Amino acid sequence: MEQITHYTNLLKGILDANPWIWHGIQMLILVGLLESLDFLSDVFGIKFLKKLSVFYNFEFLIILIILFTYNKLAIWGILLLLITNISKSEIIYNKVNNISRIRIIILNDIINLITIFAINDELDLKYKICLILIWSVYFSRNILALININKLELFIPLGMRLNYYNIYYPIYISLILISNSWYVWILLLINIFWNSVTFPNNFLCNDDSLIDDLKKSQKKNTYILLIPSIIVLLFFGFNINSFFCIIILNILKSTNNLSSNFKILKNPIKYYVSFSLVVGNFIFIEKIKNTNKLLLLVQRISIKISNNNTYGLLVSPYEEVLVKHLEIKSISELAKNSHHLIILDGGEASDKIIKIENDIVQFLGRVDTVIDCFTIANQTIDDYSEPIEEVHAACVRERITIKQGIIDEKPFELEDNPEEEAKTIDTFINSINTESVRINMLVREYFKENTIDYEELQTELINNGPFEINTLLRQMREGGSVPSRFVDALSIAEVAARYLFSLVNEVNSCLDKNENSIEERNTKYTQLSFGPCVGFLRTICEKGKLNAFEKTIKELLKTKYTDNDNFERLRKYLITDLHYDKKVSDEPTLFDLFYYMAHIRNKTRGHGTPSKVEFEFYVTLDLISIFIVNCISKIEIETFSRQTINEKEWLLYYNAGGNVVLHPLEPNENLEYWKDSFDWKYLDKMEEAKKQIDETNQSVYFKIKHQEEIHWIKAETYFKCKEGIIYMYDGINNNEAEWISFTTGAVIRPYRIN
């Protein structure tokens, strides 16, 4: 012991006589301590610190020696802190599983408690009590992590890694007691500024999963803690009293932050009104997340709905996350509660593209979602994906491209130049369709306390119903303008009426073997619009002698609309605002709704977009649109076509809701690449259709059951198809039939079809 005392006194003498040595050591230690604050490297990208702090463990040893030299730590405290540091070294830490890591953290916390009393008697008991209180907060969070980790071995909860609390550990208090330890005050000021930004402030419990909303992500005033801290420093000076005063200020300011990480346990993601699911190449998504610019999406979308959390982001590379205390859910299960999909395809040949396809078709199958799709080429495969064959990835991307082309949902291509990365991220953030998500949240508030369960009607439409009409309803939900949505709702009613009109006429022409159907169409319907279609449907409702298919349509048109509150709103707009002078039905049917929607279209500049529309008027039509599309989905008919797309031949099926099902007809196509796709589920149906449909291009085929027999109807009078897009007859222009697609906005004529 005498020898230790001798050498420590010698070292102290050297340091006192040569202060530049001490200041050099301080700089080295500062670099190491900065690197140990993970958020600096993760958020600000300070990579050079890692290179400068290769000998961080050696630096830690220097700290302990200096502390002991100045008689600030007992020797047993040095040994305990060395054990702590060694246990957290990469050699040990990377070789154990997550449960063992949590146990190491718990052990380290206990050791830290002991080392509080290893500090020399210069630290008063009151300060040691403060340290114990701070330690207890941190320790309780790690205990909570240990409880959760027993059920899920995927993560170390990010919410439990409050890096800014590390600066309150006993070792830093000891450094304060050394003269001229100015670098500790630098660390403290960094902590103040970092703690002032509370993004992200609420997490799912996987390491890189984020859930946030506006109420918990507002950026705090940077100077709210800096100013009182300066006052404290002026009053007490740079000493232990100032340090603990600033700690107390920090604790008071951080009270909300302390509770926010627990909030996920009592307010899980399923209670959010809505959230956006961000998927794709996680390397680039991580770069976006680290800029904090995802917060801009939260601010643009969030609205105040009672006292609930309104909107959040779910960004996770994992397939499963802990969403509540001991409750694990898969991302695909959580996606049911999401109404917005943000995709970032990095162009890599990995199983990520398979997951992207599954996410796309899952959201395309619904009518209550918004999809934002981005591509950025030449990205590296992230750590959460597995490489696949280039040809397999190309096959999946071809399926996605064809589906996006048919519904006019083409991806936004981002610049892949690394030198323009900041600009690319800004483009990504600014191109996301946030206003439509916000409007959809407001609309869903009208779903409550209605006679009709609109959520249930929308659920029934998942992967069910005519592709074109379901797609129109989803496309309306992607509109960021209320006036344009108003017109879209009228278009949905018009297309539904046209669809019924065209369907009945096509079926009747086939059943009657009418060879003059095209000539009769050209003579009788030189211009087809909403009005003539509604007139035809009125005839169906009033006609006595009908075939079996017409009777089905008649029963459908007689379906009662039972949402009295919404219909009363419609009645008010019809009579008060649009001066409707006829009797409004007290028990409206589907046909009545067609009739009223046609009147509204004629009275509200329906062939253009009005400049202003009362929001509640639009919502009234939105709810009616859900009802109309749900009714149309009840028709027992299946639609197929055989098309050449991108110089390859395909069989397509159009009754899986917003998903158009693809089946390759190329004999050399590797069907192994299709087995994990949505389309593969329809293999039997497609194989049956393939035996019936021979003609390629232009033709649409309907499969119906009539008089207990299956009929395959080749529809050419009122339907056409080109490159997978279905068009309906629109009238005669310059002696040629004109065809229109409402889902793409395209208009074609027969002579333009190859």
N, C-alpha and C positions, 0 to 999 in steps of 0.2 A: 504493500500500500504506500510505503514511503517512496518507493521508486516511481510509482504512478504519480504521486504528488510532485516529485522532483521534475519529471518530464512535462507534466502539465504546466507547472510554473515556468519552466523553460520555454515552452511553446507560447504561453501567455506573454512572456517577456519579449519574445521575437515579434509577436503580432503588435504589441504596444510600441516597440521600437521602430517597426517598419509597417506603418498603416497601409501603404500601397499594397502589401501582400494581402492584408485583410480585405481591402476593397476589391482586389482581384478575385478573391474567393467568393466575396458577396455577389459579384456579377455572375460567376459561374453557377452559384447556388440559385440566383434569381432565374436564370435561363432554365434550369432544371425544374424549379417550382412552377414556372409558367407552363412548361410542357405538361406538367402533371395535371394542370387544369384542362381536362379534355375538351371543354367547349371551345377553347381558343383555337385548337387545331381543327375541330369538327366544323365550327361555324364560320370562322374567319380564314380557314385554309392555311394556317401558319405551319407549313410543312418543314421549314428550315429548323424549327425548334427541335424536332425529333432528331435531326442530324447532329445538332449542337449538344444534345443531352444524351448522347450514347452512354455516357458514364454516370447516368443518373443515380444508380445505386451507390456508386463511389461518392457522388456529391452528398447523398444522404448520410454516408458515413462521416464525411467532413463536417456536416452540420452537427452530428452527435459529438464529435471530438471537440469542436469549438464550444458547444454548450457545456460540455463537461469541464473543459479548460477554464471557462469563466465561472465554474461552480454554479451552473444554473440547473443541472440535472444530476440526480443521484446515479451511481453506476448501474444499479439494477434497473433504473428507468431506461438507460441506454440499451441494455440487453433486451428488454421487452420491445422497444421500438425497432431494434434490429430484426427480431423475430417477425414482427408485423410486416416490415418491409420485404423480408425474404419470402414470406408466405404469399405476398402479392406480386412477386416477380413473375415475369412471363414464363420462365422455365417450369414453375409449378402451376401457375394459373391456367395456362393453355392445355395442360395435360389432365385436368380434372373436369368432370361434368358440371352442369350448372348448379345442381344441388350442392355439390362440394364447394363451389365458388361462394355460394350464399353462406355456407357454414364458415368458410374462411373469413368472410366479411363480418359475421357475427362474432367470431373469435377476436378479430382485430378490434372491433368496437369495445369488447370487454377489456382488452389490453389497454386501449386508449383511456378507458375509465381509470385503470390502475395508474397509468402514467401521469394522470392529473396530480397525483400525490407524490410523484417523483420530482416535480418541479421544486426548486429550492424555496426556502421559507420566505424569500422576497415576495412571493405571491400570497396575498392575504387570503384567509379562509373564505371571505365573501366572494372573491373572484373564483375560487375553486368551486364554490356552490353554483355560481353562474355557469361555469364550464360543465358541471354535472347536469344542469337543466338542459343546456344545449345538446349535450351528449344523449340525454334520454329521448329527446325528440327524434334525433337521427336513428337511435337504436330501435325505437318502436317501429319505424318505417321498415327497417331491415327484417325485424321479426315478422311483420306483415308479409314481406316478400317471401320469407321462408315458408309461411303457411300456404301461400299460393303456389309456390314452386313444387310442393309435394304432388300437386295435381297436373302440373304442366312443366315439362322440362325443356321448353323451347327458348327461354329468355331469362335475362336478368332485367327486371323492370326498370325502364328508363326513369320513371317517376320516382324511383327509390334512389337514383344516383344524383343527389343534389350536390353537384361539385362545389358550389360556392360555400357550402358548409365546411369543407375541408380546411378552410383558412382559420376556422375557430378551434382546430385541434390543439392539444397542449403544446406540441412542438413549436407552433407559431407563437404562442404566448411566451415560450421560453426565448425565442428569437427577439421578441420585443424587449426583453430584459437586458439584452446585450447592447452595449453602447453603439450608436451609429448604425443601427439595423434599419436603414432607410428603405431598403427594398421591400420589407414587410408592409410598409405603408403604401408602396406602389401596388402591391397585391391587393391590399384592402380597397384602394380606389378603383382598381379594375373590377373587383367584386361588386362595388356599389353600382358602377355603370352597367355591369352585366345583369345584376339583379333588378335593374329598373325596367328591363325588357322582359315581359312575361310570356314571350312566345317561344316554343309552344308551351301551353300552361296546363293542359289536361291530356292524358295519354291513355290509350289502350296499353295493356301491359306487356306487349312485345317490344323488343329493344328499339326497333325503328318504326313503330306504329304511332300514328298521330291522330288524335281526335280533338278538335277545338271548335269553339264558337265565339261569337263576338263579345259576349259578356265577360269571358275569361281571357280574351286575347287583346284587349285594348292596351296600347303602348303607354306605359306610365311615364310621367314627366321625369326626365333624367335628373333634374336638379332638385327633386323633392327630398332626396336624402343627402345630396352633396352639400347643399347650403347649411343645414344644421350640423353636418359633420365638420365643416370648416369652422363653424362657431365653437364647436367642442374643442377642436385642436387649438384654436386661439386662446381658449379659456384654460385648458389643462396642459397644453403642449403635447409633444410626441412621447407619450408615456402610456403605461398600462391602463391608467384611468380613462384616457381618451379612447384607447382601443376597445375597452369594454362598453363605454358609452355608445360608441358607433355600432358595436354588436347589438346592443339593446334596440337602437333605432332601426337597425336592419331587421331584427326579429319582429318588431311591431309592424313594420312596413310589409313584411313577408307573411303576415298571418293568413291572408287570403291565399297566397301561394302554397302555404303549408297544407291547407285544407283541400285545395283544388285537386291534388293528386289522390286524395282519398275519395273525391267526389265520384270517380268512375265506379267505385264499389257500390254506391247507393243511387247513382244516376247513370246507368249504362247506356250504350249507344242506341239501344232499341227504343229509348224514350225520346230520342231526338225527333223533331218534326220531319226532318229530312237531312240527308247527308250525301256528299259526293264521294264516289269510289274512284280512287286514282290507281291505275294499274299499268303495267308495262315494264320497260327496261328500268330496273331500279337504280342503276348507276346514274343515269341522267335525272331520274326523279329525285334522287338524293341530292344532286346538285341544285335542283330547283328548291327543294325543301330547305336546304341550308341557307338560301338567300332570304328566307322568311317571307318571300313574296306570295306564298300560298295564303298568307294572312289576308292579302288583298281580295281573294275570292270570298273569304269569310265575311269581310266587311261589305262586299258588294251584294251578297245574297241574303245575309241575315235580316230578319224582320222581327218585330215584337209581336209575339203571339202569347197572350197571358203571361205566365211566369216561367214557361217551359224553355228549355234549350231549343233553339229553332233550327240551327244548321251547323253541320260539322263536316270535316274532311276525314276520310279514312285512307291512310297511306301506309300500306304494309306489304313487305315482300313475302310474308308468311302465308301459308294456306289456312292456318288456324290462329286465333287470337283469344286471349282472356278478356272477356267483355264485362265480367262482373266477378265478385268474390267467388272463386272456385268454379266459375261457369265459363266453359270453352265453347266457341262457335267457329265454324269455318267461314271463310270470306264469302263463299258462294251462298251460304245461308244468310249472312248479314246483308248481302246484296239485295235481298227481297225488300228490305226496308230503305234501300237507297233509291233515289229518283234521278240520279245523274251519274253517268259513266264518263270518266276522262281516261283516254287510252293514249299511251305513248309507245309506239312500236319502234324499237331501235334498229330493226333490220337485221338482227342477229339470227343465226340458225340455231335456235334453242327451243326447248319446250315452252318458253314464254309465249311464242306465237300461237301455240295450241290453247293456252289459257286465255289469250286475247280473243281468239275466235269464240271460245265458249262464253266469255263475258259479252261479246257483241251479240251473239244469237240469243243469249238470255235476256238482254235488254231490248233487242229487236222484237222479241216475242211479246213484249208488253206495250201498252199504249199510254203509260203514265210517266215516261222517262225522257231524259235528254241525253244524247250521245255526242261527245266531242272527241274526235279521233285525230291524232297527230302521228306523223312518221318523221323519224330522223335517222338517216342512214349511218352505217359504219360504226355502230355502237358495240362495245365489248360485252360479252355475255356476263351477266351479274352472278354473284355468288349463290343466288337462290334459284338458279335455273340450270338445266342440264343440256349439253349440246345434242342436236339431232342432225340427221342427214340434210344436206343442202336441198336435195330434191324433195324431201318431206316438207321442209319449211316453205319451199316454193309452191308446193301443192296447197298447203293451208292458206298461204297468202293469195293464191289464185281464187280460192273459194270466197275469201273475204272480199276481194276486189270485185268479183262478179256480183255479189249481193249488194255491195255498196253502189255499184253502177246502176243496178236495177231500181234502187230506191233513191238515187241521186244523193247519196250520203258519202261523198268522196272525202278522203282524209286531207288534212292540212299538212303540207310538207314544210318541215322546219329546216333551217340552214344548218348543215353539219360541220361548218368551218369552226374549229376550236378557237380561233382568234375572235370569232363573233359570238362566243358562247353567251355573254351577258345579254346581247341583243336578241339572241334566239330565245332565251328564257323570258325576256320581256314580251316577245311575240307570242309565246306559248300562253302566258298569263292573260294578256290582253285579248286573245282570240277565243277564250273560253266563254261559252254562252251562259253567263250568270243571270242575266235579266229574266230569261225564260224560266230558269229554276225558281227564281223568286216569285214570279207570277204563279207558277204551279203550286207553290206552297200556299199562296193566298186563296187559290181556287179550292184546294183541298179542305180549307176551313168551312166551305159551304157544303161539304159532304155530310157534316154532322147533323143529327136530329132531322133526317129526312125519312119519308115513308119508304123511299127506295134506297137500298144500300149500294151506293155507287162504287165503293171499294170492291164489293162482291162482284158487281157487274164487270169491273175491270179485271178482276182476278179470273173470271170465266173466259175472258178474251185472250189469256196468255196462251200463245201458240195455237190459237183456235180462231177460225173465221177467214173470210176472203182477204188475201194479202193486200190488195189495193186499198180497201176501206179501212182496215186496221192501221195500215201505214199512214193514211191521211190523218187519222186521229192522233197518232204519235207525232207526226210532222207538225200538226197544230200546236202541240205541247212544246215544240222547239222554237216557236215564234216568240220573239222578244218584244213585239208590238201588239197592244190590245186591239187596235183597229184591224190589223191584219189577221189576228186570231178570230175576230168577229166574222170576217169574210170566210176564213177557213172553215168555221163551224157551219156556215151556210153551204159551203162547197161539199162538206161531208154529207149533208142532207140531200143535196142535188145528186151527188155521185151514187148514193144509196138508192135514190129513186130511179136513176138511169140504169143502175145495175139490175134492179128488179124488173124494170121495163124490158131491158135487153135480154135478160135471162129467160123470161116468160116467152118472148117472141122467138128466141133461138130454139127453145125446147119444143114449142108448138110447131115450128117449121120442120123440125126433125120428125116429130111424132106424126104430123100430117103429110110428111114426104112432099113438102111444098118446094118445087123446083124454081118457082118464080119469086122467092122471098126477097132477093136483092132488088128486082125491078119494083116490087110492091113497096119496099123500104124507100127507094129513091123517089117514088111518086108521092107517097103518103107523108114522109118525114124528110122534106128537103132541108130543113134546119131543125135539129133536135135540141131542145132546151129543157129546163126544169119544168116549165108549164105543161107541155105535151106529155111528159112522163107522168106527172101528177094526174093529168086527165085520164091517161091510160089506166093508172092504178085505181082511179075512181070507178072506171068501167068494171074492173075486176071485182071491186067491192059490191057493186050493184047488180052485176050479171047473175042470172040464176043458173044457167047451164054451164058448168065448168068441168074441165078434166081434172084428174087427180092432182097434178102439179099446180094448176091454177087454184084449186081449193086450198092447198098448203099455203100459197102466197096470200090468199084471202084471209085465212085464219091468222097469219102473221100480221097483216095490216090491221086487224081488229084487236091487236094486243093493247091493253089499257096502260096508259101512262099515269101512275098512281102517286107521283110526287106533287101533292097539292100545293105546297109552299112555292115550289119552283114554277109551277104552271100559273099560279096567281101572279107571279112576277111577269111571266110572259103575257098574261091577259092584260096587265096594266100597260105594258109597252105597246101591245097591239092597239088597244083602244085609246089610250091617252096620247101616246107619242106618234103612232102611225095611222091614227084615225080609221081603224078597221071598223066598217059599218055593218058587218054581218054578225050573226049570232056566234059566240064563242062557246064551244062545247063545254059542258060541266064534267063530262067523263071522256077526256080526250083519248084517242087511239093513236097508233103509229101513223095511220093515214092522215089523221087530223094534223099531226105534227108536220108531216110533209107539206100539207096545204098551207099551214101558217108560216113555215119557213120559206116557202115560195113567195108568199106575200111580203114577208120582211125583205127578201132579196130584191124584189121589184121596187120597194119603197126606200131602200137605203143605199142607193148607188151600188147595188150588189155586184155589178160587173166591173167595179173598180174598188178602191180601198177608201173608206171614209176617213177624214182627217181626225175625227174624234169619235169615241164611243164610250158611253158610260160603262164603267167596269162591271157593274152588276148585270147590265144587259148582256155583255159578253159571257159572263159566268152562267147566266140562264141558258144560253145556247150551248155552252160547253157541256152542261149536265144533260141536256137533251141529246147532244151528239153521242155521249156515252150510251144512252138508252138505245138510240137508233142503231149504232154499230153492234151492240149486243144482240139486238133483234135480228139483224142481218146474219149474224154468225150462227143462228139456229137453223138456217136452211141446209137441208141434207143434200149437199151437192159438192163434188170435188172437181177442181180445175187443174188441167195439165197442159203442157206444151212441149214440143221437141224443137230445140233451137241450136243454131250454130253461133257460138260466142267465143271470141278470140281464137277463131279458126279451129275450134274443137266443138264436138257435138255433145249436147246435154239434154237430159230429160228433166223437166221442172214441175214442181208441185206447188200450188198457190193457196192452200187452205190450212197452213200452219201459222195463222196470224201474220205478224209482221216479218216472219221468216219465209223466204222462198227456198224450198228444198231443192238441192242439186243432186243429180245422179249422172256420173260420167258414162258416156256411151262409147268412148274410145276403147278398143279391145286391149290396148297395152297399158291402160291406167292401172297403177298399183293401188288396189283397194285396201291394202294394209294401212295406207296413209289416211283412210277415211274412217276407220273403225272407232276412233275417239271423237268423232264429230257429231254434231246435232243431226246432220242429214242421214247418218247411218241408221238412226232409229226408224227411218221410213223405208228401209231397204225392201221389205216384202211388198209394200204398196207400189214402189217404183218398178219392181220386177214384174208385177201384174200389169201395170200400165204399159211397160215396154212391149209387151206382147200384143197390145191393142193399137198402139200409135206408131204409124210408119212414116207419115209425111213430116218433113222437116221445114221449119220456118212458116210464118204467117198464121198457121192453124192453132186454134185453142180448142181443147177437148174438155167436155163436161161428162162426168160419170154420175148418173142418177139411177135411182131405183124407181121403176114405173111398172105398175101392175105385177108386182112380185118378180120382176126381171131387171137385170142390170143393163143399162143402155150407155153406150159411149157415143156422145153427140159431138160431131165435128162442127164447131161454131165458126161461121165465116161471115154471117150477115151483119152482126152487131159487135163482133169482137175480132181483133187482130193481135198478132204478137210479133215483135221484132227484137232480137237480141235479149230475150227474156222479159221485155217490158210489154205489158198488156195494154192495148188501146181499145177505146170504145167509139162506136160510130158517133160522129158529131154533125153530119150534114153534107150537103153537096156544094162544092165550090169549083166554079169553072168546069162544070159537067163531070167532076171527079169527086168520089167519096172522100171525105176528110175524117181523120181519126185523131183522137185526143187521149193523152195519158195525164191524169190528174196528179199522179204521184211524182212525175218528173217535169210536168209542164210542157212536154214535147207534143208537137202535132205532126202527123205524117199523112201522106197520100199513098195509095197502092202502087202507083208507078215508081215511087221512090224505094220500094221494097224489092230487094233482090230475090 
